[in-house]
Amino acid sequence: MTDERLSKKPEEVFNGVEYATLTPAPMSTLLSDKQKQQCTFQKTLNADIWPTKQVPSISESWHSQAWVEVYLDSLLAWLHDLKDSKVLNKSEPVYLLLLGCERYAFGLALLQKLWQGCQQQGLGDINICLLLCIDDQAMQTQLVRHPDFNEYYQNGQARIVNWDMTSCQPIPSHDIDGETLAIAANPAACLAHGVFSQLSQAIYYMHYQDIYCAEIACLQTPGELEQTHSDKHYQELPLLWDLKTAQSVAKKDDKQRTVYQWRKTNVDREVELVERELAPQLGTVFRKLIARGVSQAVAIPLTATQLLFQLEQNFSKGLYQLISDNMVADSGINLPKVLPNTGLDLPVDMNMLSLMNPCSYSSEFEKLHGSDVAIYMSMSHEKSDEFNYTRHVFEKACTYRSPICQAEISQSIKSRARELTETQILAYIRQSKFDPKVLAFFIPRLLKEGVLVENRMQWCHVLSQVWQNHIIDCAHESFAFELGLLAIDFSHWVLAKNCMLACMEINGPNTAYLHNLALVAWATGELEIAAQSAELALDFSPQDVQVKKLNRDIANYLDYCQHIAWFDMKQESTQCEASGLRLLPLGEHQLGEFYSQYRRGEIAERLRGVKLNQFSQLTGIWPTWLEEGCSGKKAHYALVHDSFGFVGAIIVDFYPTPDVSDKQSSQCNAHLSFWVGCDYQNRGFGKIGVNLAVLAIQSLAKSQNISHIKTSAWAHNTASRRILKRVGFTALEETQGTGVEQEVFYQLALAK
């Protein structure tokens, strides 16, 4: 066999190393006669290869708090400049037009932060309104019912327009409710967040001074594609080099094979095919591409350009455009041989987007460091050339709030989720601006291992912040359920309730949601709701062991409440609506939180109560307490908050052993003691709890022959003594003990 290097002309080889030669022109895919019959080639703009609906990419990096912050900073700066420019009509809304209906979650997250930012930065007098473009009626209905969207919708801060952004039709002048949109009143902001790469583009091959237009066809079962070129230079072509070798189709799939043919064209022929207003811009783009003098495939975002041009015509006061997407590399684009099931998406050439915009007064784009993602910013409204603050903040936001860096950090966290300490996890979640995606990495571990009890309140705050940043998924909500389970573990009952209700609103009721809602209601004293939810859960799953046990436990507790002499479920005096507190009989289901809130030694010392070093000690005492309650010797009350659940306890001894210093024991046949949990002190709960206990005992005074309530406190326990004095207790003259062990006695006479 002859060595290929020796067959070259002498001038093409130097010491065995080849000289570079020009790249051949692009060649069409060679097809068999049978394959040709299957192919219907179309120009790329009209080819059936693009996504039929926008891919939300929720699991990817397009929706993160870092992205929200970049847009937020830029929009707030623009609103400041807009307000200072005196072109703003404050009586009408400033619209934020979000392109891509599947990006509604990002739009709602941004709107929430934008409203907060406006209030904080003195822009509260500007009426911000989010416009979502949705032409699917089922999705319109679903979104109107969306728990995160509904509040903005009812207040006129979010609107839905029945409009397909790829239709090239003017945006409607009314929303889906028939309300008139004041689209000509103010400049508007147009946000295209990761959607332009999914719109159809015109694909060409710039072969030095020549232009080739791509036409595409798809083969479902192409068989073996023939080798299209024998020259080794063929594999350097960025378009079809991976088709050089024969492809095996032994492994069948649903993806379509993509084949290309190239037709030589020229500038004049191509510019005739676009709208008259865009023709000069397209000609400029082609001349710049030719001037590069390179051989590479390019994609021109004609659909995106036509869309922006149409919007410029609709919003006559001009647009502030923020467009983020994958950016074309300097080497051009690579076209796939296999079409993904979701359709073809290509990066966007931001330079071309800028050149093709005939209305832009001011534009620039920033490439995010370490990635091929860029953000394009354009202002085409009156005085936009004076908006220097907007430009400065935009550049700063792209540099210092890089979503790509945040995505890399998140990915590194995900790989080390089990190695991090609890404190480090909290720090990462805070650093991510309470991004739900970051917390999601750690939820399985937190559910399995729990957290330090001393950190529980920190965690409750963090979970609340994360929930505020989470936008419910209309199609299927799963994160809220996992967060709700974590909230139950942390006794964050308000969050747990909100999460389960959100899941049920989106996905419909089921056993798990109703079971968890029953747990929440039981923990926060909503006994009727707890019983109803548990029964409904049992209706869904009559044989579920957990549900059956929960129904049995709630029923036993309610039966206990109804048969003890010192508690009346119908008595309203056992609750304080203003504070959210109520007195309920202590139940076994509250022992875990009892132990958690009783954990500090000073509570037992001040109470002169049992010292609990292990949870098993509390469960060992519980049968005695239960028997005391049933016999009427003592009342063990739980102080329950409608948000926090168990926050403390009150014990009333109806037949106390007379104290040696008790000169009037015959007049005092009820002794009260109380404590508030270490996580909920200094909130006024102690005073309200004692007041409720006094009212409860007062209701028993006649039937139980109670004339006085007596209690005591260490002389140094100023907090408890202050509460007793405010409630109406009177300090008695006698005391017991000396020094730090001096005990002061108090008494309260009950009304006859």
C-alpha positions in Angstrom: 0.0 0.0 0.0 1.3 3.4 -0.9 2.0 5.8 2.0 -0.6 8.6 1.8 2.0 11.2 2.7 4.2 10.2 -0.2 1.3 10.6 -2.6 1.0 14.3 -1.8 2.6 16.9 -4.0 6.0 17.9 -2.8 4.9 21.4 -2.0 2.1 20.1 0.4 4.5 18.3 2.7 7.5 19.6 4.7 9.6 17.0 6.5 6.6 14.7 6.7 4.2 17.4 8.1 1.4 18.7 5.9 0.8 22.3 5.0 -2.7 23.6 5.8 -5.1 23.8 2.9 -8.5 25.5 2.6 -11.5 23.6 4.0 -13.7 22.1 1.3 -17.2 23.4 0.8 -20.0 21.7 2.8 -21.3 18.6 1.2 -24.8 17.2 1.5 -25.5 13.9 3.2 -25.4 11.1 0.6 -28.5 9.0 0.8 -29.6 5.8 -0.8 -32.6 5.9 -3.2 -34.8 4.4 -0.5 -33.7 7.1 2.0 -34.3 9.8 -0.5 -37.9 8.8 -0.8 -38.3 9.2 2.9 -36.9 12.7 3.0 -38.7 16.0 2.6 -36.1 18.7 2.8 -37.1 22.1 4.1 -35.3 25.4 4.9 -34.4 25.4 8.6 -36.8 28.2 9.5 -39.8 26.1 8.4 -38.5 22.6 9.2 -40.3 20.5 11.7 -37.3 20.1 13.9 -37.8 22.8 16.6 -39.5 22.3 20.0 -43.3 22.4 19.6 -43.3 23.9 23.1 -40.7 25.5 25.2 -38.7 23.2 27.4 -38.8 24.6 31.0 -35.4 23.2 32.0 -36.5 23.4 35.6 -33.9 20.8 36.7 -31.1 22.8 35.1 -29.4 26.1 36.0 -31.8 28.5 34.3 -33.9 28.9 37.4 -31.9 29.9 40.4 -31.7 32.7 42.9 -28.5 33.9 41.3 -30.4 34.4 38.0 -33.2 36.2 39.8 -30.6 38.5 41.4 -29.0 39.5 38.1 -32.4 40.4 36.6 -33.5 42.1 39.8 -30.5 44.4 40.0 -30.7 45.4 36.4 -34.5 46.0 36.5 -34.3 48.1 39.7 -31.6 50.3 38.1 -33.7 50.7 35.0 -36.7 51.7 37.1 -34.6 54.3 38.9 -33.4 55.8 35.6 -36.9 55.6 34.2 -38.3 57.5 37.2 -35.5 60.1 37.0 -36.0 60.6 33.3 -39.5 62.1 33.7 -40.9 59.9 30.9 -42.8 57.6 33.4 -46.6 57.8 33.6 -47.1 56.6 37.2 -50.9 56.3 36.7 -50.3 53.3 34.4 -48.4 50.1 34.9 -44.9 49.3 33.8 -45.1 45.9 32.1 -42.6 43.1 32.5 -43.3 40.9 29.4 -41.9 37.4 30.0 -41.4 35.4 26.9 -41.8 31.6 27.2 -44.9 30.4 29.0 -43.0 27.6 30.8 -40.8 30.2 32.4 -43.7 31.4 34.6 -42.0 30.2 37.7 -39.0 32.3 37.1 -41.2 35.3 36.3 -43.2 34.9 39.5 -40.0 34.6 41.6 -38.6 37.7 40.0 -41.8 39.6 40.5 -41.9 38.8 44.2 -38.3 40.1 44.6 -38.9 43.1 42.4 -41.9 44.3 44.5 -39.9 43.9 47.7 -36.9 45.8 46.1 -39.2 48.6 44.9 -40.6 49.1 48.4 -37.1 49.2 49.9 -35.6 51.5 47.3 -38.3 54.2 47.2 -39.9 52.9 44.0 -43.1 51.8 45.6 -45.2 54.3 43.6 -44.4 52.5 40.4 -47.0 49.9 39.4 -45.2 46.8 38.2 -47.3 44.3 36.2 -46.0 40.9 35.0 -47.4 39.9 31.5 -47.3 36.1 30.9 -47.9 35.1 27.3 -49.9 31.8 27.2 -52.0 30.6 24.3 -52.9 27.2 25.9 -56.3 27.6 27.5 -55.8 24.6 29.9 -52.6 26.2 31.2 -54.2 29.6 31.5 -56.9 28.1 33.7 -54.3 26.2 35.7 -52.1 29.3 36.2 -55.0 31.4 37.3 -55.6 28.9 40.1 -51.9 28.8 40.9 -51.3 29.7 44.6 -48.3 31.8 43.9 -49.8 33.5 40.9 -53.3 34.1 42.2 -52.5 36.9 44.7 -50.7 39.0 42.1 -53.5 38.2 39.6 -56.2 39.4 42.0 -54.3 42.6 42.7 -53.7 43.4 39.0 -49.9 42.9 39.4 -49.9 39.9 37.0 -51.8 39.4 33.8 -52.1 36.7 31.2 -52.4 37.4 27.5 -53.6 34.9 24.9 -50.6 35.2 22.6 -48.2 32.8 20.8 -44.9 34.6 20.7 -43.8 32.8 17.5 -47.0 33.8 15.6 -45.6 37.2 14.4 -49.0 38.6 15.3 -49.3 41.8 17.4 -49.7 41.3 21.1 -53.4 41.5 22.2 -54.6 44.8 23.6 -56.6 42.9 26.3 -55.8 40.2 28.7 -57.8 36.9 28.9 -60.4 38.6 31.2 -61.0 41.3 28.7 -59.2 44.0 30.7 -57.5 46.6 28.5 -53.7 46.7 28.6 -52.1 50.1 28.6 -49.2 48.9 26.5 -48.6 52.4 25.0 -48.4 54.2 28.3 -44.9 53.4 29.4 -41.7 51.8 28.3 -41.8 48.1 29.0 -39.3 45.5 29.9 -39.0 42.4 27.8 -37.4 39.3 29.4 -36.3 36.3 27.3 -34.7 33.9 29.7 -33.3 30.9 28.0 -36.0 30.7 25.3 -34.5 32.1 22.1 -32.2 29.1 21.7 -35.4 27.0 21.2 -36.8 29.2 18.5 -36.2 28.4 14.8 -33.1 29.9 13.3 -31.8 30.2 9.7 -28.8 28.0 9.2 -26.1 28.9 6.7 -22.6 27.8 5.9 -20.2 30.7 5.3 -17.5 29.2 3.0 -15.1 32.2 2.8 -16.9 34.4 0.2 -19.7 32.0 -0.6 -23.0 31.4 1.2 -24.7 28.0 1.5 -28.2 27.7 2.8 -29.1 24.5 4.8 -32.1 22.4 4.2 -33.0 19.7 6.7 -34.9 16.4 6.6 -35.4 13.7 9.3 -35.1 10.0 9.0 -36.9 7.8 11.5 -35.1 4.6 10.5 -32.2 5.7 8.2 -30.2 2.6 8.1 -26.6 3.0 7.2 -25.7 6.4 5.9 -23.2 6.2 3.1 -19.7 7.6 3.5 -19.9 11.1 2.0 -16.3 11.9 1.4 -13.1 10.0 1.4 -10.7 12.9 1.9 -9.4 13.2 5.5 -10.2 16.9 5.5 -13.9 15.9 5.6 -13.7 15.2 9.4 -12.7 18.8 10.1 -16.0 20.1 8.9 -18.0 21.2 12.0 -21.3 20.1 10.5 -21.0 16.5 9.4 -17.6 15.1 10.5 -19.3 12.6 12.8 -21.2 11.1 9.8 -17.9 10.1 8.2 -18.0 6.5 9.4 -21.0 4.2 8.8 -23.6 4.3 11.6 -25.1 1.2 13.1 -28.8 1.2 13.8 -28.8 -2.0 15.7 -30.0 -0.1 18.7 -33.2 1.5 17.8 -34.7 4.5 19.5 -37.3 7.1 19.0 -34.9 9.9 18.1 -34.8 11.1 14.5 -31.7 11.1 12.4 -31.0 14.4 10.8 -29.7 14.8 7.3 -28.7 18.0 5.4 -28.4 19.3 2.0 -26.7 22.6 1.1 -27.8 25.0 -1.6 -25.6 27.8 -2.7 -27.2 31.2 -2.4 -26.3 34.9 -2.2 -27.1 37.9 -0.1 -29.7 39.5 -2.3 -31.7 36.2 -2.6 -31.8 35.7 1.2 -32.7 39.3 2.2 -35.7 39.1 -0.1 -37.2 36.5 2.2 -37.4 38.6 5.4 -39.6 41.5 6.3 -38.8 44.7 4.6 -37.7 46.5 7.8 -35.2 43.7 8.6 -33.8 43.3 5.1 -31.0 45.9 5.5 -30.0 44.4 8.9 -29.7 40.9 7.4 -27.7 42.2 4.5 -25.3 43.9 7.0 -25.0 40.6 8.9 -24.1 38.7 5.8 -21.5 41.2 4.7 -19.8 41.1 8.1 -19.8 37.3 8.0 -18.3 37.3 4.6 -15.7 39.8 5.8 -14.5 37.3 8.4 -13.2 35.1 5.6 -13.7 31.8 7.4 -15.4 28.5 6.7 -18.0 27.7 9.3 -21.7 27.1 9.9 -23.7 29.9 11.4 -27.2 30.3 12.7 -29.0 33.6 12.3 -31.8 34.1 14.9 -34.4 35.4 12.5 -37.5 34.3 14.5 -36.2 36.0 17.6 -35.4 39.1 15.6 -38.8 39.2 14.1 -40.4 38.7 17.5 -38.5 41.6 19.0 -39.2 43.8 16.1 -43.0 43.0 16.5 -42.8 43.9 20.2 -41.0 47.1 19.4 -44.0 48.0 17.2 -46.5 47.1 19.9 -44.8 48.9 22.8 -44.5 52.3 21.2 -42.8 53.9 24.2 -39.9 51.4 23.7 -38.5 48.3 25.3 -35.8 47.5 27.8 -34.7 44.0 26.7 -32.9 41.5 28.9 -32.1 38.3 27.0 -30.0 35.5 28.4 -29.1 32.4 26.5 -26.4 30.0 25.4 -24.0 31.9 23.1 -22.5 30.8 19.9 -18.8 30.0 20.1 -16.3 31.8 17.8 -15.9 28.6 15.8 -19.6 28.6 14.7 -22.2 26.0 15.5 -22.2 22.2 15.4 -25.3 20.6 13.9 -26.4 17.3 15.4 -26.8 14.1 13.4 -29.5 13.0 15.9 -32.5 15.2 16.7 -33.4 15.1 20.4 -36.9 14.1 21.3 -37.6 17.6 22.5 -36.5 19.1 19.2 -33.4 21.0 18.1 -32.1 24.0 20.1 -29.2 26.1 19.0 -27.2 28.8 20.9 -27.9 32.4 19.9 -25.4 34.7 18.3 -25.8 37.8 20.4 -23.8 39.9 18.0 -26.3 39.1 15.2 -29.2 39.8 17.6 -27.8 43.2 18.2 -27.1 43.9 14.5 -30.5 42.7 13.4 -32.4 45.0 15.8 -33.5 48.0 13.7 -34.9 49.9 16.7 -32.1 49.6 19.2 -30.7 52.8 20.5 -28.3 51.3 23.0 -27.3 47.6 23.4 -24.5 45.5 24.8 -24.0 42.0 26.0 -22.0 40.4 28.7 -20.6 36.9 28.5 -20.7 35.2 31.9 -17.3 34.1 33.0 -16.4 30.5 32.6 -19.3 29.6 30.3 -20.9 30.1 26.9 -23.9 31.9 28.4 -24.4 35.6 27.7 -26.9 38.3 28.7 -27.9 40.8 26.0 -29.3 44.2 27.2 -30.9 46.7 24.9 -32.8 49.9 25.5 -34.9 51.5 22.7 -36.9 54.1 24.4 -36.8 57.8 24.9 -33.7 59.1 26.7 -32.3 55.6 27.0 -28.9 57.0 26.0 -28.9 58.8 29.3 -29.5 55.6 31.4 -25.9 55.2 32.5 -26.9 53.8 35.9 -28.7 51.0 34.2 -25.6 50.1 32.1 -23.3 50.3 35.1 -25.5 48.0 37.3 -26.1 45.6 34.4 -22.3 45.1 33.9 -21.7 44.8 37.6 -24.5 42.3 38.1 -23.2 40.1 35.3 -19.7 40.2 36.8 -20.4 39.8 40.5 -23.7 37.8 40.6 -22.7 35.2 38.0 -25.4 32.4 37.9 -22.8 30.2 36.3 -20.5 30.4 39.4 -23.5 29.7 41.6 -24.4 26.7 39.5 -20.8 25.4 39.8 -20.9 25.9 43.6 -24.2 24.1 43.8 -22.9 21.2 41.8 -19.8 20.9 44.0 -22.1 21.0 47.1 -24.3 18.2 45.6 -21.2 15.9 45.3 -20.2 16.6 48.9 -23.6 16.7 50.5 -22.8 14.0 53.0 -19.4 15.4 54.0 -20.6 18.9 55.1 -21.4 19.8 58.7 -24.8 21.1 59.7 -23.3 24.6 60.1 -21.7 24.4 56.6 -25.1 23.4 55.1 -26.8 26.3 56.7 -24.0 28.6 55.4 -24.4 27.3 51.8 -28.1 27.7 51.8 -27.8 31.3 53.1 -25.0 32.0 50.5 -27.3 30.8 47.7 -29.9 33.4 48.8 -32.1 30.5 50.1 -32.3 28.8 46.8 -34.7 25.8 46.9 -32.5 23.8 44.6 -29.6 24.0 47.1 -31.8 22.9 50.0 -33.1 20.0 47.9 -29.6 18.5 47.8 -29.7 18.0 51.6 -33.3 17.1 52.3 -32.8 13.3 52.2 -29.9 13.6 54.6 -31.8 16.0 57.0 -34.9 13.7 57.0 -32.7 10.7 57.8 -30.3 12.3 60.4 -32.2 15.3 61.8 -30.5 18.4 63.1 -29.1 19.6 66.4 -31.9 20.7 68.6 -30.1 24.0 69.4 -30.1 24.8 65.7 -33.8 24.0 65.2 -35.0 27.6 65.2 -32.3 28.6 62.8 -33.5 25.8 60.5 -37.1 26.9 60.8 -36.1 30.4 59.7 -34.1 29.1 56.8 -36.9 26.8 55.6 -39.3 29.7 55.7 -37.0 31.8 53.5 -36.6 28.9 51.1 -40.3 28.5 50.9 -40.7 32.1 50.0 -38.4 31.6 47.1 -40.0 28.5 45.8 -42.6 28.7 43.0 -45.1 25.9 42.8 -44.8 23.7 39.7 -48.2 23.7 37.9 -47.7 20.3 36.3 -46.5 18.4 39.3 -45.3 19.7 42.7 -42.8 17.5 44.5 -40.4 19.8 46.3 -43.2 21.2 48.6 -44.0 17.7 49.8 -40.4 17.0 50.8 -40.1 20.4 52.4 -43.3 19.7 54.3 -41.9 16.5 55.7 -38.8 18.3 56.8 -41.0 21.0 58.4 -42.9 18.3 60.4 -39.6 16.9 61.6 -38.6 20.4 62.8 -42.1 21.1 64.3 -42.4 24.0 61.9 -46.1 23.5 61.6 -47.1 26.6 59.6 -44.7 25.7 56.9 -45.7 22.1 56.9 -49.4 23.1 56.6 -48.7 25.5 53.7 -46.6 22.9 51.9 -49.2 20.1 52.1 -52.1 22.5 51.1 -50.0 23.6 48.1 -49.4 20.0 47.1 -53.1 19.1 47.5 -54.1 22.2 45.5 -51.9 21.2 42.5 -51.9 17.4 42.6 -55.3 16.8 44.3 -55.9 15.2 47.7 -54.2 11.9 48.6 -53.5 9.8 51.7 -50.0 11.3 52.4 -51.2 14.9 52.2 -54.2 14.4 54.4 -52.3 12.3 56.9 -49.7 15.1 57.3 -52.3 17.8 57.5 -53.9 15.8 60.3 -50.6 15.7 62.1 -50.2 19.4 61.7 -53.7 20.2 63.0 -53.3 17.8 65.9 -50.0 19.5 66.9 -51.4 23.0 66.7 -54.6 22.2 68.6 -57.1 22.2 65.7 -58.6 19.0 66.9 -61.7 19.0 64.7 -59.7 19.5 61.6 -57.2 16.8 62.7 -60.0 14.3 63.1 -61.6 15.2 59.8 -58.3 15.0 57.9 -57.3 11.7 59.4 -60.7 10.2 58.5 -60.4 11.4 54.9 -56.9 9.9 54.7 -58.5 6.6 55.9 -61.1 6.8 53.2 -58.4 7.0 50.6 -56.4 4.1 52.1 -58.5 2.0 54.5 -55.7 -0.5 55.1 -52.8 1.9 55.6 -51.2 1.1 58.9 -49.9 4.6 59.6 -53.3 6.2 58.8 -55.2 3.7 61.0 -52.9 4.3 63.9 -53.2 8.1 63.5 -57.0 7.8 63.5 -56.9 5.6 66.6 -54.5 7.9 68.5 -56.6 11.1 67.7 -59.8 9.3 68.7 -58.2 8.2 72.0 -57.0 11.7 72.7 -60.4 13.2 72.0 -62.0 10.6 74.3 -59.6 11.5 77.0 -60.3 15.2 76.6 -64.1 14.6 76.9 -63.9 12.5 80.1 -61.6 14.4 82.3 -63.3 16.7 84.9 -60.8 19.6 84.6 -61.2 20.3 80.9 -64.2 21.4 78.8 -63.6 21.3 75.0 -66.5 23.7 74.4 -65.1 26.3 76.8 -63.8 29.3 74.9 -61.9 30.6 77.9 -59.2 28.1 77.3 -57.9 29.9 74.2 -56.7 33.4 73.4 -57.3 34.2 69.7 -55.2 37.4 69.7 -52.1 35.5 70.8 -52.9 32.2 69.1 -52.5 30.3 72.4 -54.8 27.7 73.9 -54.8 25.3 76.8 -55.2 21.6 76.0 -54.7 18.5 78.0 -51.1 17.3 77.6 -51.1 14.3 75.2 -48.6 11.6 74.5 -48.2 13.0 71.0 -46.6 16.1 72.5 -44.0 14.4 74.6 -41.3 14.8 72.0 -41.6 18.5 71.8 -42.1 18.6 75.6 -38.7 17.0 76.0 -37.1 19.4 73.4 -38.5 22.5 75.1 -37.7 21.3 78.6 -34.0 20.6 77.7 -32.4 23.4 79.6 -31.7 22.6 83.2 -32.8 26.0 84.6 -36.4 25.1 83.6 -36.5 22.1 85.9 -34.7 24.1 88.7 -37.1 27.0 88.6 -40.1 24.7 88.4 -38.7 22.3 91.0 -39.8 19.7 88.6 -38.3 16.4 87.5 -34.9 16.4 85.9 -35.0 14.8 82.5 -31.7 13.6 81.0 -33.2 11.1 78.5 -36.5 11.0 76.6 -37.1 7.5 78.0 -37.4 9.1 81.4 -40.3 11.3 80.2 -42.1 8.3 78.6 -41.6 6.4 81.8 -43.3 9.1 83.8 -46.1 9.6 81.3 -48.4 6.8 82.6 -48.4 8.3 86.1 -49.3 11.7 84.7 -52.0 10.2 82.6 -53.5 8.4 85.7 -53.3 11.7 87.7 -55.3 13.4 85.0 -57.9 10.7 84.7 -58.4 10.6 88.5 -58.6 14.4 88.7 -55.7 14.8 91.1 -53.7 16.9 88.7 -54.3 18.8 85.5 -51.4 18.6 83.1 -52.0 21.3 80.5 -50.1 21.8 77.2 -49.8 25.4 76.2 -50.3 25.2 72.4 -49.7 27.9 69.8 -51.6 27.8 66.5 -48.3 28.3 64.6 -45.6 26.9 66.8 -47.5 24.0 68.4 -46.4 23.0 71.9 -44.6 26.0 73.6 -44.9 25.2 77.3 -46.9 23.5 80.1 -49.0 24.3 83.1 -49.7 22.0 86.0 -52.5 22.4 88.4 -52.5 20.3 91.6 -56.0 20.1 93.0 -55.1 18.3 96.2 -51.6 19.5 97.2 -49.9 18.2 100.2 -50.1 21.0 102.8 -46.8 22.8 103.3 -45.5 23.4 106.8 -45.6 27.2 106.2 -49.1 27.0 104.7 -51.3 28.5 107.4 -54.4 28.7 105.2 -54.3 25.4 103.3 -58.0 24.9 103.8 -58.6 28.0 101.7 -56.4 27.0 98.9 -57.1 23.7 97.2 -55.4 24.4 93.8 -51.7 24.9 93.3 -50.4 26.2 89.9 -46.9 25.9 88.3 -45.9 26.8 84.8 -43.0 26.9 82.3 -42.4 28.2 78.8 -40.1 26.3 76.4 -36.6 27.5 75.9 -37.3 28.4 72.2 -40.3 30.5 73.0 -39.4 32.6 76.0 -39.7 36.4 76.2 -42.7 36.4 73.9 -45.4 37.0 76.5 -46.5 33.4 76.4 -46.1 32.9 80.1 -48.5 35.6 81.1 -51.1 34.5 78.6 -50.8 30.9 79.6 -51.2 31.7 83.4 -54.3 33.9 82.5 -55.8 31.0 80.6 -55.1 28.6 83.5 -56.7 31.0 85.9 -59.8 31.2 83.7 -59.9 27.4 83.4 -59.7 26.9 87.2 -62.3 29.7 87.7 -64.7 27.7 85.6 -64.1 24.7 88.0 -64.3 26.7 91.2 -67.9 25.9 92.1 -67.9 22.2 91.1 -64.5 21.5 92.7 -64.9 23.8 95.7 -61.9 25.9 94.8 -61.6 29.3 96.5 -58.0 30.2 96.0 -55.1 29.4 93.6 -51.7 29.3 95.3 -48.2 29.1 93.9 -44.7 30.0 94.7 -41.4 31.1 93.0 -37.8 31.4 93.9 -37.1 34.9 95.1 -34.5 35.2 92.3 -36.9 34.1 89.6 -38.0 37.7 88.7 -39.5 36.7 85.4 -42.1 34.3 86.9 -42.8 36.7 89.8 -43.5 39.5 87.4 -45.9 37.4 85.5 -47.8 36.3 88.7 -48.1 40.0 89.8 -49.4 41.1 86.4 -52.0 38.3 86.3 -53.3 39.4 89.8 -51.5 37.1 92.3 -50.7 38.7 95.6 -47.4 37.9 97.4 -47.9 36.5 100.9 -45.8 37.7 103.8 -44.5 34.3 104.6 -41.4 32.9 102.8 -39.4 29.8 103.1 -35.7 29.3 103.0 -32.9 31.8 102.8 -30.4 33.1 100.2 -30.8 31.6 96.7 -33.2 29.0 98.1 -35.7 31.6 99.4 -39.2 30.8 98.2 -41.9 33.4 97.9 -45.6 32.4 98.1 -48.4 33.9 96.0 -52.2 33.6 96.2 -55.1 34.5 94.0 -58.7 34.6 95.3 -61.3 33.3 92.9 -64.5 35.1 92.3 -67.5 33.4 94.0 
